[in-house]
Amino acid sequence: MRRTRIPGVVTFTAMCGIAMAGVAPAPAFAAGVSTQDASFLRAAHQGNLAEIAVGRDAQKNATTACVRHVGAVLVRDHTHLDADVRALAGKLDISLPSGPSPEQRQVLASVQAKAGSAAYDKAWLVAQNDAHTKTLALIDREISGGSNPEVVAAAKAARPVVKMHLDMVRGGTCHAPGTSRTVRAGFGPRAASADDTTGRTAATALGAGGALAAAAAAWYLRARCRAATGGR
């Protein structure tokens, strides 16, 4: 009796101990990182790097004030977004590419070939319309099908910023933020003049988009902290 009962008790206790030891160190948010989550962070990082590069190029080579302005906005916003992506990828041990994709580099090179002409502005706007449409679709796929709550939250926080960017270049037209007036690429001094009259309104509209993204991220961080401390 002693020999058949004690080993059974010991084995059961040992198994429970092993199981509990495996569960205890798991972080509260560890729902697992799916292939989709990792792919999203990698694609988002490459997209951010590409947008920073094209934004800087527009500041240097665009012929209209509107396109130069949008380029500056892209540099600012995608720099902030990429800092968040890199921090989250590091936390989740996800390796990131070192630069934009070959396709993204090719698109930039094609636009750069038109530098200094009105054709540059139009090509730049069309490329950014396409790029931000694809990025928005990528974000929506992660929001609807992502597994890791932190990655999904990052996608939700980035969405209003990317949507704002798309609105600024939608249809290959440079839309001056905060006004119903638009500035079409390639229409010379008149286009630049129309954009110049909307500077203060544009800053207000852009600030609102950034504030919305920050609020979404802050809300999620507070929720995680409450969960980690048992609701305190």
Disulfide bonds with the S-S distance in Angstrom:
Cys66-Cys174 2.07
